[in-house]
Amino acid sequence: MALLRPPALLLALVVSELHCLPWFINVSESQGPGTTIHSFSFNCTAHMPMLELVHVQPPTTFFNQPSLSRWQKIYVGTVTLNSLARLDALAVNHYELQLRFTCGNNVTEGPLYVYVYRDPGYSPCSGRFASPAGEIIQVRETVTPGAQLYTLLLPGLELQHAQISINSAQDPPYFPGPFSINGQGWLLAPSQGLKGQAGKVFQLQILVTFGQNRSCHGMLKVKVLPVPSSQISFLGQARNITILDDLAPGSQVVQVRAQGFDVRYEILSPVPCPLFSIGREDGVVRTTAPLELAQAWGTAVTRLQVKAYERLRPWASVDLDLTVNVRSVNRWPPRCLPAMLVTEIPETTPVGTVLNTFTCTDPDSPGSTLNYELRFHSPPGPASLCLRGRALEVNATLDCDTPGACFQHAASILVLDGGQPLMTTEVPVLVMVIPVNEFSPACVPHTFRIREDAGPHTLLGSVVGTDKDYPHNSIEYDISGGPTAFSVDRLSGTPTPGLGWKGGTRVDCKLRLWAPLLGEIHLLGSLDYELQTLYRLTVLVTDQSQDQDPTHRRSGSCTITIEVEDVNDHAPECQPPFQELTIYAPLGRSVEVTKVSCWVPQEPQRLVFSYSIVGGNSQSRFSLQGPILVHNNMLGPPWPEQPHTHELLIRVADAGPSIPHLSATATVIVHLVPWSTSTAATRTRSAAVTSMTTPLLVTDTEAFWQPEPWFVVVLTVTSALFLLALGWLFSRLFQGLAQMLQTPRKPAQALLLNSIQGTEESIEGFMEAPRMEMPQTPSSVMSLQLFDGRAQDSRTGRDYLFNTLTGARRWL
């Protein structure tokens, strides 16, 4: 398995494979806890690797288990010193760490050799010697005066010519004599010895000077231990005895026994001892007076120091400390104030609020410590209340906003004394949680649609109000301002099994439940889509019966949008409803007769209509192209030779999604004059004269185009560029003509003449084209030719002027 090795923090070591172990690391002895000794990276992509420290030689706890962290796809292992590490090159300068790397089923082990080298600048005052607590040594009080107690010469100081001295005071009478340090760094006992100094602790401040004006401080504590007696000693004995205060004088309390020859016992303290005595020979401790705690509370605890010694050698003795606890005999249970707790708290009471602090006393033992326990009855479980010492507190949030959550908490506090037999007192507790109106009701904005022909009392929909407070459905509805065409039911709803109501009061039961109350919105008046298409209502939702105070009510609101749907109740109207026209029908052409103009005055936005000819269209020679009536004379013979009148009925119906579809009928009377030769022109003229008595409608439509400003700018710039290019072209042409004039003129004149003639012929051909399209009218008609109308040919799209009397046309 490949091993990637980045630079280590202390030494850069490059390896490529794991089998390249062992590794060799040099570490200064000045490195402290937490120092990174070595770090290396592994490539293990398919499994979760493990890096372990198997063992260390020589055994030590200076090294932590290697840590393994991941960086991208590379795992980095680190070996560090732990918090107890104290490296000393003079003590141990070589450690061997056996490491084990596991990647899936591949396990590889290798050693890591750590060499500790000397650091000349490292301070020798370290470890417990340099700590604030200092180094503690223990010696017997029988130690020989001037004896060697401790070696203060620290490793390596002999090479630095260190000087060690005591710089703290050693004044009598606490010190029997001064401690000293010789040239070899040994701490020596005082020349007076330590006899009689058992139990004392002598604190010595040590100054170590080394190198060039370098120094450090340390502390030594010398604890003097007594010499145990090897001839007399107490056997295993309980040092704390508890008795009842009803023991009669002379009753046995305890018997102490000591191992020795001809042992005697006596009480060393208190002297005199008014309550207890000890048998000189048997060691039995007895009462000497009544122990009534009610009369003498000072007899509750007595500390006795008993001495055992040999009769023949009184100096061979040993002491024993006994503690006698006198406990009163339990006769009365504890008394508490209050003896019963009944209270009401709102559901918003904060957690930690103290409801009451109980004060209980033990008549048998005034001032004694009592134990308090909280026991729940209904509901079970210590979720809402807790007992901290003698104080009853709110332990959790009190919530009345879920069914069955707002109830009475019945519990009891059990008070126990510590007497024999155990006596208890139970304090009943009843805590009633009062609901509080915390939240404002809310409703969701909604949009309803209604037809404009809906009648009064029509139900549009319902507004659903919700309230986080319990009961969640006790809501009133009202409309704030707005149009009077709508109303909302103040109270409505449907009962379902679960919770019931009686006399306006919520009754908790298991068989009735009210569904969420719905504010039903009704229509009161009539609607008109043409007058108003949108209504906005502000619906107020107000809760009720959510608080102990009936006047404490909260409200919310939401916006209800009512969209009026259009109902087609107005038929279109045509202007004019009656038209009478005279047209000339040339053979093989279609002629636009008129345009039917219709709209709905009450609904000017309605612009889509359907048009159809429902009467008078004989031989189907008339058709509609949208609102435009067209006469088609291209259907072939027979063509009418005499003027003919057609009375057309055009049905105009509104189109689109609105229903029902209403329609109107426009009447168009068309006097059709056929277009014929000169022999028929007289008939045509007479027919035209007779038709002069009828009204004539001429429609002239002019298209108006207003371009955008940017288009005008672009067109102007383009025109200017075109004129510049045209001017340059003409200048080039004139220059060419000037050059040609300097050459023989006849071929040029012939060429120019041919060019000019060709141009004139093309112009004349272009001008004659419209002339060829002009019909051959009789001379008598052309003499009276006056144009009083303008129209557009439906086939070619070209505009032309026409005379309604003669039918003559002039193309534009």
N, C-alpha and C positions, 0 to 999 in steps of 0.2 A: 504494500500500500504506500502511495506517495505521501511525503511529508513536506509541507511548505514551511520554511523557517524565516519569519521576519526578524529584524534587529531586536534583540532583547534590551530591557531597560538598563541592565548592568554590563552585559557583555554580548557582543554580536557574534553569534555562532551560526555558521551556514551548514546545513545538512540537506540532503536530497532524499534519502530513504530512511525508514525507521530502523533498518538494521545497522545504520551508522552509529547508533548508540555504542558506548556510553558518551555522555556529555560531561564536560569539566567546567565548573563555575568557580570563580574566585570572589569571595565576599569579605568586606572589611568587618572587623569586630565591632565597629561603631554603628553598624546598621541596627535599627531598633524594630519594635513590633510593627507589623503591617508592611514591611519592606518587601517589594517584589524581588525574589531571588532569580527567577528564570521564567520566561514566557516563550511559547512556541505554538505553531498553528498546524492543524491537521486538515486533510481533505477527505471528508467522509460524506458522500452525497446520498447514498441509498439508505442509511440507517442513522439512528440516534447514537452518537459515540459516547463513550465513558472513559474518564481518566482518573485513575486511583493511585494513591500512595500506599503501597503494600506494606513496607516497613522501612525503618531508619536504623542505621548502624553508625555509631553506638546508639542505643535506644535513647530517645529524647522526645519531648513534646513541643520543641521549638518550631516545628513546621506544620502549617495547615494542610488540610486535604486540598489537592489542586482544584481550582475552579475552571469551568469550561463554558465559554461564551461563544455565540455565533455572530459572525460578521459576514453578510452576504452568504456565500456558500462555503466559507472557511470557518472552522472552529479553532478558537484560540484558547490554549491552556496556560494557566499561571500558577506558579508556586510562590507562596508568601510566608513570612514569619508571623507567628501568632503573638498574642498579647503578652505571653510569658517569656518570650525569647530574650535571652541575654547571652550574646556570643562572647566568648573569651578565647583568644588564640592561644594563650598559655595553657588553658585547661584542656580544650578540645579544638584542634585545628583542622579536622577532617571528618566529614559526614558523607555517608553513602545512602542515597534515597533510591529505593526500588520502585519504579513507576510501571503501571500497567495500562495500556491503551486498548480499548475494545471498540470495534466497528463491525456490527453485525456478528458474523461467526468468526471473524479474524481477531485474534487476541495476540498482542505483542508486549513483551516486557523488556525493560532496559534500565540500567542504573544511571543516576545523576549524581556526580561527585561534586561536593561542595567543599572548597578549601577556604578556611578562615585565616586571614592574614592580619598581622599586627598593624595598628594605627597609632603612630607616635603622638598624634594630636588628640587622641581620645581621652576623655576625662575618666579617671578610675572610680570616681564616686558615683556609683550606680547601684541599682537593686534596692533592697530594703534598707541598706546602710544610708543611702541618700534620700530615702522617702521621708515624708513628714513624721510617720510613725516610728521610724528608726528600726535598728536591729535589736532584738531582745535576747538576752542570755540569762540563764537561771543557774544559781550556785547555792550550795548549802551554807547555813550559817556557821558550820563547823569547819569551813575551808581554812587552810593554813594561811597565816598572815604572809603577804608578799607572794602568794602563789600565782601562777600564770592562769588567767581566766579566759583570755580570748586573743586570737592572733589578728592584729589590725593591718598587717602589711598586705596591701592589695596586690594582685598579680601585675608584675612588670614594674612596680615602683622602685625595686632595687636598682634597676637600670637607669632610672631617672633621678636617683639620689633624693628620694622623697623624705620629708620631715613630717612626723605626726606628733600632735600635741593636743592636750585637753584644754579648751579655752572657756569652760563653764565653771561657775563657782562651786566649791565643795566645802561650804562653811559648816561648822558644828552648830547646834548639837545634832542636826539631822544626819550629817556624815560622821561616822566614827573616826575617819581619817581620810586623807586624799588617796584616790586611785592614781596610778602612774603608768606610763608607757616607756619601755626601754628602747634601745636603738634597733632591736630586731623586730619592732612593731608588736610587742606583746603587751596586753593589758594586765597589770599586776594588781592584786588585792591590797587594801590598806595594810600598813604595818601593824595596826592595832587589831586586825582581824574583823570578822563580822559576827561575833558571838552576841546574841541578844538582838540582832537586827532582822530577825525573821519577819517576813511580811512586807518589808520595805522595798521600794523600787528606786534605785539611784539612776538619775538621768545625766548622761555625759555628752557634751557637745565636742566633736572631734574636728580638728582642722588639719587638712592634708595639703602640704605645700610641695610642688614638684616642678621640674623644668625651669623655664625662665619666667619667674614671677607669676606662676600659675598655681591656683589652689582650688580646693573644693571642700564642702562641709558634709559631715555625716553625723549620725546620732546613734548612741549605744545606750540601752536600758538594762541595768543589772538588777534582776529580781532575786531577793534572798529567800530561800525556802527553809522552813523549820525541819529539824531532824525528827522523824517519827519515832515514837516509843516502840521498842521491839519487845516489851515485856507485858504491857497491858493495853487492851483495846476493846471498844464496844463491839458487840456482835451486831448483825444486821438489825437495825431498829428504825421503825417509822418515826419521822421527826414531826409529823403533824397529827394531832389527835383531836377528834371531835366528840363531845359529850353533851348530854342533855342537862338543862338547868334544874331538873327535879331530883338530882342525886342528893342523897342524904349525906351529912358530914360523916367522914370516915369511909366513904365508898371508894373502891379501887378505881383509879383512872387508867394507869398503865404500869407495866413492870419493865425496867431496863436491866440489861445484863451485860457485864464486861468480862473479858477473858483475862485472867491473872491469878495470882496466889493471894488468898485471903483478902478479897477485894471489899472495900467499903465505899458507901455512896453518900453524897451530901449535895444540897442545893446551893450553888454559888450565888445565883441571883434569881429573883429579887431577894434582898435581905433587908428586913424580915419578909417572909412569904406568908401573907395572911390566909390564902385560900388553899394551898397545897403543902404537903409534906412528903418526905421520902423515907422509906425504911433504910436504916443505916446498913443493914446486912443483906436484906433481900432485894433492895432497889425498887420497891413498890411505891408508886406515887398515889397518894390518897387525898381526898378533899378534907378540909379542916373547917369549912363554914358553908352555909347555904349559898347556892349559886343562882338565886332568883334574878333574872335579867330585868324584870319589870321594876324591881326595887333598886338594883345596882347595875346600870348598863355597862360600867367599867369592867365587869367581870367577863365580858364576851370573849376577850382574847388575852391569854397570859403566856408570856415567853419565859421558859425556865431554862437555866444553864445548870446541868447536872455534872458533877465531878465524880469519877471513879478512880480510886487509888489503892495501892497495896498497904495493908496495915503496918507491915514491918518496914516498908520503904515508901514513905509518903511522897517523896519527890517523883516517884514513878507513877504518873497519873495521866489521865486523858479526860477531855471535856466533851459533852454532848448537849446540843441545843434542841429543846423541845418547844413546840407551840401547841397550846391547849385552847381549842375553840369551844366555847360554850354556846349551845343552841337551845333556844327556848322550846318548851313543849307546846305544840300547836293546839290551841283551844278554840280560837275564833278565826273565821275566814276573814279575808281582807274586806275593808269597807271602802266604797268608791263614791265619788261625787263627779258627775251626776249618776244616779242609780239607773237611769234610763235616758236614752237619747232619741228624740224624734225631731226631725228637721226637714225642711224643704230647701232645695237648691235648684237654680235654673240650669238648663242643659248647657249653657255657655260658661259654666264655672271652669276656670283654668285648672289645668293639672297642677297638683301640688298645693291647692288651697286646703287649709286646715279647717276641718269642720268642727272639731272639738278636741280639747285636751283633758284627759281623764286624770283625776287625782285620787289615788288609792293609798291606804295605809293598812299596816298589819297591827291590830291591837295587841297581839302577843309579843311583837318585836318591833316597836316604833323605830322608824328610820331604816329598817331593813329593805333590801332590794327585792322588788316584785317583778314577776314576768308577765308579759301581756301577749295574748294570742287573739287573732281575728279569725272568726269562723263565719262563713257565709251559709245562709239558708235558702234564700230566694232572691235572685237566681244564683245557682251555685257557681263557684269560681271567683277568684280575687281579681277580676278584670277591672272593675270600676273604682274600688276603694282599697286602701292599704293602710297599715298601721306602722308608723315610724315612732318607736319608743312608746310614749303615752299619747301621741297625737294621731287622730284619725284624719287622713288626707284623701283627696281625690287622686286616683291613680291613673285614670285614662279619660279620654274625651267622652263626655256624656252626650249621646246622640239620640234624639227622639224622632229622627226623620226617616226611620225605617219601621215597617210594621212590627209591633211587639217589642221595640227597643226602649221605649219610654215607660219605665215601670218603677215599682218600689223596690229598693234594695233592703232586704231584711238580713241582719247579721247579729252577731253577739261578740262581745269582747270577754274573753276568759282571763281572769287575773289569778295567778298562782303565787303563793308564798313558798318560801324555802324550808318551812318547818316540817316536823315529823309528828303525826301523819300530815300528808300534804292537804292543804285546805285551799279551796278555790271559790271565786265569786264570778258570776256571769252578768254582764251588763247588756241588756237588749238594745239594739240599734235599729232604727227605721229611718231610711233616707228616701224621701220622695223627690223624684226629678220632675221639674216643671218645664213644659215645652216653651220655647221662645221663638217668636217669629223672626227668623234670621235672614231669610232669603226672599227676594222679590220674585213674584211669578213672572213668567215669560211666555211668549207665544211666537210661533214661527211665521214670518211674512209669507204671504201666499197670493197667488193670482187666480182669479176666477173669470170665467167668460160667460156672457149671457146674451141672448138674442134681443135685439131692440124691440121685438114685438112680444116679449114676455109680459105676462099679466101680473097684477099685484099679488103679493103673498107668495111669489115664486121663491123657492129655496135655492140660493146660489151655492152654498157650501157651508162648511163649519170651520171655526177657528179653535184649535186645540191648545188650551193653556196648560202649562206645567208649573209645578211648584215643588222645590226641593224640601220644603217643610211638610211634615206629616199632619193631617192627611193631604196627599198630593193633589186631590181633585176638588178641594173646597175653594172654588173660584167663581167670581162674578164677572160678567162681561158688560161692556158699555162702549158706545161710540163717542169719541171726543170731537165735537164740532163736525165739520165736514157736511156733505150733502144730506138732506133730509129724505132722500128717496130710498134709503136703506135703513134697516134696523137689525139689531142683534139681540138674541134671547139672553136675558141676564143669567138665568140658570137653566140648564138642560142636561140630560144625561140618562143613562140606562143602567138599572141595577143588575148586578151579577152576583153569584154566590161569593161570600167572604166576609164583608163588613157591613153593618147596618147603621141606620140613622133613626133616631126616635126623638120627636119633638125638636128638631133642629140641633140635636146633640149627637156627637159621634159615640156609637156604642160598639165597643170591641167585642166581637164574637167570632165564632169559627165557621159561620154558615153564610154570611153575606159580605159582599164587597162591591163597592160602587166603581163602575168603569169611569175613565177620565171624562170630565164634563166638557161638552162641546158647545161653543158659542155659535149657534146657527144664524146665518145672515139671510135676511129675507128682503125682497123688493117690495117697497110700499107704493110707489107711483109708476109712471110710465117712462120709457126711455126713447130717445131719438138719436140715432147714430149721426145724423147730419148736424145736430146741435152740440153734442158732446160724445166723444168716443172713449174717454178714460175717466175713471173715478178713483180717488185714493181715500181710503178710510183709515183713521187711526183708532184701533180697537184697544181699549183699556182693559187689562185683566187685574182684578183686585182680589187678594185672598181674604178669607174669613175663617174665624174660629181656629186660628193658628197660634194664639197666644192666650195666656191667662187673662191678660187685659184685652177685652173685646174691642177697645178703641185703637189698639195697636195693629194697624193693618198696613200692608205693603202693596204696591201696584207696579205694573209694568205695561208696556205697550208694544204693538207691532203694526206695521203698515200692510193693509190689505188692498191690493190693486184689482179693480174690476174693469175688464175690457168689454165694451159693447160691440157685439158682432153685427155687422151690417146685414139688414134684410132688404131685399129689393122690393121697395114699395112705391117707386115713382117710375112711370113710363117715360121713355124719351119723347122729345118734341122736335119737330122739324120746322125750320124757317127758310123759306115760306112753306106752309103745308100744301100749297097748290101752286104749280108752275104750268105755264102754257108757252111753248116755244115753237118756232118755225125754223127748220133747217133744210139745207139742200144736200141731197145725197148723191154724190158722184158715184159712178159705177166702179166696182172693184176696190172700194176704199171703205175704211171705218172712220166714222165721224163721232167726236165727243159731243154729246148732247148737253149735259149739265152735270153739276155735282150736288148731290143731296147733302145738305148741312143739317145735322141733328145733334142734340145734346140733352142732358137732364138738368134743368135749371136748379133743382134742389141739390144735385150732386155734381157740381162742375168737374170734379176729379174723375168722373166716369167717362172715359173717352173711347172705349172699345165697344163697337157695335157690329152686328152682322146685317148684311143687306141682301134682299132677294126680291125678284119681280114675281108678284103673286097674281097679276091679272093684266090683260090687254096686250100681251107680247105675242101677237100673231106671227106665225112662221118663224118665231124665235130670232127675229132680226135685231133685237135689243138685248144687251147684256150689261152686267155690272162688273166693274173693276174696282172693288171696294165701294166707296160712295159715288163713283163716277159712272154715269149712264152713257153707254156707247152704242151707236147705231152701226151695224155691220152690213155693208152692201156687197160683201165678197162671197156670199153664199151661192151666187149663180142665179139664173132665171128661174121663175119669171120676175123681171124687174118692173116695178110700178111705173106706168107712163103718165098717170094723172096724180095730182096732189092727193095725199091721203092723211087722215088724222088718226093718231093712236093715243088712246087714253090708258096710261100705264099706272098700275098700283104697285108701289114699292113698300115692302114691309121692312121696317127698321127695328131690330130687337137688340137689347143689351146683351153683351157677352161677358164671360168670366165666371168665377166660382159662385157669385151671388145667385141665390134662387129665391122665388121663381123668376123666370126670364120674362120681362114685360116688353111689349112692342107697340109701335105706332105705324100708321100707314100714310105715306106721302103720295099725292096724286100729281102726275106729270102728263100734260097733254102736249103731244108732239105733232105739229103740222109738217109733214114730210113732203118736200117739193123735189121731184126727181130732176136730176141734171141731164139735159138732152141736147139735140142739135138745134140749128137756127130755126127750123120749122116748128119746133116745139118751144122755142123761146118765147113766142107770143103767149102760149098757154102758161108758160111759167110766169111770165110777167103779170098776166091777168090774175093768176092765182096768188101772186105776191101782192097785187093791189088789193084783192079782196081780203087778204090776211092782214092788211094794215090796221084793220079795226080791232084786231086782237092785241093784248098787251105783249110786249117783247122784253125779255130779260137777257141782258148781255153781261157776261162775267169776264172781266179782264184781270188776270193775275200776273203780277210782276214779282219776280224773285229778287230778293235783296240779300246781298252777301257782304258781311263785314269781317274782314280777315283779322287775325290776331296781330298784336303789335310786332311780335318777333318776325312774323311772316312778312310784314311790310318792310322791316329793316333788311331782311335777307333779300327780298325782291328788289329793293332799291340798290343794294350793293351789287347784286347780279346784273341789273340793268346797266349800271355805270360801267362795270367791267365789259359788258357786251358792246356798249357804245365805243369804249376805248378800242376794243378789238376791231370793230367795224371801221372806225376812223383809220386805224393803222392799215387795214386791208385796202381802203380806198386810196390812201397815200401810196401804197405799193402799186396799185393799179394805175394811178396817174403817172407815176414814174415810168411804168412800162409803156404807156401810151406816148409819153414824151420821147422815149427811145425809138419807138416805132415810126414817129413822125420824121425822124432823121433819116430813115431808110426810104426806098421807092414806095410811093403812096398808093399806087393802084392796087396791088395785091392786098394791102392793108385795108383800103377803103372797101374793096369787095368783101373781104372777110368781115369787116365791121358791119357792112350793109346786111350781109347774110345773118349775122348775129342779131342785128336789130330786128330784121324781118322775122326771124324765128321767135324772137321774144314777143313781138306784136301778135304773131299768130297764136302763140300759146295763151296770151292774155285774152285775145278775142275768143279763142276756144273756151277759156274758163268763164268768160262773161256770157257766152251763148248758152252754156249749159242750163242756167236757170230759165233762160228764155224758152228752151225747148220743153220745159216742164209746164209752162203756162198753157192752160186750156185755150182752144180756139173758140172764142166767144163771138157772137154776132156783133156786127158794127153798131147796130142800134143800142145794144146793151152796153158796149164799151164807151159809147158817147155819154151814157148816164152813170158811168162807174164812179161810185163813192163807197169807200170802205168804212164801215161802222162797227167792225168786230175784229178780234184777234184770237187765234186758237193755235193748237199744236197738233200736228198730224200724229195719230196714234201708231202708225206703222213705221214712219221714218224718224219721228221725233222732231221734225223741223217746224218752226213757227211760220205762220202766214196770216195775212189780213184778208178779211172776207166782207162781202156786202150781203146783208140779209135779204135784200130784195132780188138781186140779180144772181147771187151765188158766186160772183166773181172772186178770185183769189189773187193775192200777190205774195210770193214767197219772200221771206226775210233771210 
